[in-house]
Amino acid sequence: MKRKIILCTFLLSILGFNVSTTALASEQGNLLEVVDSNEATMSNALTRSSISVKGNLSKSNLVFVATSTASQTQDSIWSKCESYTSGKKLINSDQNTVKNSKYGSAQATFGILHTSPKSLGYHQFKKSGYNTVTLTTKYNW
C-alpha cells in the first residue's frame, strides 16, 4: 500500500512540474522579437511639458504581445492585443488596463494551425492634464 501511495505521489509531482514549466511570452523577455513599434509625445499645454510614450508589438513562438511603456507614470494605460488568421478572422484577443504605472501589456496566442498569422496591438495612455494618446501597432497586415 505504501508503494502505491509513493508511486502515485511521484507521478502527480512529475505531472505538476510539467504543467508549471510553460512560461508566458511576457516572461520570456529575451525571446520576444519586436515586429512593430510606434512612438508619440503626450503634451500638457499649461505647463509646456511632455511625456514620451511607446507601443511595441512583439512575437514569440505562438504568442503576440502588445507592450505599452511611458517615460512617466500614467493614470491609466490600456493595452490590447488581437491575433488573426491570414484571412483576417479573429483568433484570440486580450486586453489589460493598469493604473499608476509606466508599463502595460496584453498578449494573444494564435496556435499552431495558423501558419501566417496577423496581429494588431492597441496602446492608450491617459494622464491628468495631458492629451490622451492612442497608438496602433501591426504585424503583417
C-alpha positions as CSV (number, residue, x, y, z in Angstrom):
1,M,0.0,0.0,0.0
2,K,2.9,2.4,0.8
3,R,4.4,1.7,-2.6
4,K,1.2,2.7,-4.3
5,I,0.9,5.9,-2.4
6,I,4.6,6.8,-3.0
7,L,4.2,6.0,-6.7
8,C,1.0,8.0,-7.1
9,T,2.6,11.0,-5.3
10,F,5.7,10.7,-7.5
11,L,3.6,10.6,-10.7
12,L,1.5,13.6,-9.6
13,S,4.6,15.6,-8.8
14,I,6.0,14.9,-12.2
15,L,2.8,15.9,-13.8
16,G,2.7,19.1,-11.7
17,F,6.2,20.0,-12.8
18,N,5.3,19.6,-16.5
19,V,2.3,21.8,-16.2
20,S,4.2,24.6,-14.4
21,T,7.1,24.8,-16.7
22,T,5.2,26.5,-19.5
23,A,6.2,30.2,-19.4
24,L,4.2,33.1,-20.8
25,A,5.7,35.1,-23.6
26,S,5.9,38.1,-21.4
27,E,8.2,36.1,-19.1
28,Q,10.5,35.1,-22.0
29,G,11.8,38.6,-22.4
30,N,14.9,37.7,-24.4
31,L,12.8,35.5,-26.9
32,L,10.4,38.3,-27.9
33,E,11.1,39.8,-31.3
34,V,9.7,43.3,-31.8
35,V,7.8,43.3,-35.1
36,D,6.4,46.8,-35.0
37,S,6.8,49.9,-32.9
38,N,5.1,53.3,-32.6
39,E,6.0,56.4,-30.6
40,A,4.3,59.6,-29.6
41,T,4.5,62.5,-27.2
42,M,1.8,63.5,-24.7
43,S,1.7,67.2,-24.1
44,N,0.5,69.5,-21.3
45,A,-0.4,72.9,-22.7
46,L,-0.5,74.6,-19.3
47,T,3.0,73.5,-18.1
48,R,4.5,73.1,-21.6
49,S,5.8,69.7,-20.5
50,S,5.7,66.4,-22.4
51,I,5.8,62.6,-21.8
52,S,7.2,60.1,-24.3
53,V,5.1,57.0,-24.9
54,K,5.8,53.9,-26.9
55,G,3.9,50.9,-28.1
56,N,5.6,47.7,-29.2
57,L,4.2,44.6,-30.8
58,S,6.3,41.5,-30.3
59,K,6.1,37.9,-31.5
60,S,7.4,34.8,-29.7
61,N,6.6,31.2,-30.7
62,L,2.8,31.1,-30.7
63,V,2.2,34.4,-29.0
64,F,1.9,38.1,-29.9
65,V,2.5,40.7,-27.1
66,A,1.4,44.3,-27.1
67,T,3.7,46.3,-24.7
68,S,2.9,49.9,-23.7
69,T,5.6,52.0,-22.0
70,A,5.8,55.6,-20.9
71,S,8.6,57.8,-19.6
72,Q,6.5,58.9,-16.6
73,T,3.8,57.2,-14.5
74,Q,0.4,57.3,-16.2
75,D,-3.0,57.5,-14.5
76,S,-4.1,54.7,-16.8
77,I,-2.5,52.5,-19.6
78,W,-4.8,50.3,-21.7
79,S,-3.2,47.6,-23.9
80,K,-5.0,45.3,-26.2
81,C,-3.6,42.6,-28.5
82,E,-5.5,40.7,-31.2
83,S,-4.4,37.8,-33.4
84,Y,-5.9,37.0,-36.7
85,T,-5.7,34.3,-39.4
86,S,-4.2,35.1,-42.7
87,G,-7.8,35.6,-43.9
88,K,-8.2,38.3,-41.2
89,K,-10.6,36.2,-38.9
90,L,-10.1,36.9,-35.2
91,I,-8.3,34.0,-33.4
92,N,-7.7,35.5,-29.9
93,S,-7.9,38.8,-28.1
94,D,-6.8,40.1,-24.8
95,Q,-6.8,43.5,-23.1
96,N,-5.4,44.9,-19.9
97,T,-5.7,48.2,-18.0
98,V,-3.1,49.2,-15.4
99,K,-3.3,52.3,-13.2
100,N,-0.5,54.4,-11.8
101,S,2.2,52.6,-13.8
102,K,4.7,53.2,-16.6
103,Y,4.1,49.8,-18.2
104,G,1.2,47.7,-19.5
105,S,0.8,44.7,-21.8
106,A,-1.6,42.2,-23.2
107,Q,-1.0,39.0,-25.2
108,A,-2.9,36.9,-27.7
109,T,-2.0,33.4,-28.8
110,F,-2.5,32.2,-32.4
111,G,-2.0,28.4,-32.3
112,I,0.0,26.1,-34.4
113,L,-2.8,25.7,-37.1
114,H,-2.3,29.3,-38.4
115,T,0.9,29.5,-40.5
116,S,0.6,33.2,-41.5
117,P,-1.0,34.9,-38.5
118,K,-1.5,38.7,-38.3
119,S,-1.8,40.8,-35.2
120,L,-2.9,44.3,-34.1
121,G,-1.8,46.0,-30.9
122,Y,-3.6,48.9,-29.3
123,H,-2.0,51.2,-26.7
124,Q,-3.8,54.1,-24.9
125,F,-2.1,56.4,-22.4
126,K,-4.0,58.7,-20.0
127,K,-2.6,61.2,-17.6
128,S,-4.4,64.1,-16.0
129,G,-3.5,67.4,-17.6
130,Y,-2.0,65.7,-20.7
131,N,-3.6,64.8,-24.0
132,T,-4.7,61.2,-24.3
133,V,-2.6,59.3,-26.8
134,T,-3.7,56.1,-28.7
135,L,-1.1,54.2,-30.7
136,T,-1.6,51.2,-33.0
137,T,1.0,48.5,-33.9
138,K,0.6,45.9,-36.7
139,Y,2.2,42.7,-37.9
140,N,1.9,41.5,-41.5
141,W,-1.3,43.5,-42.1
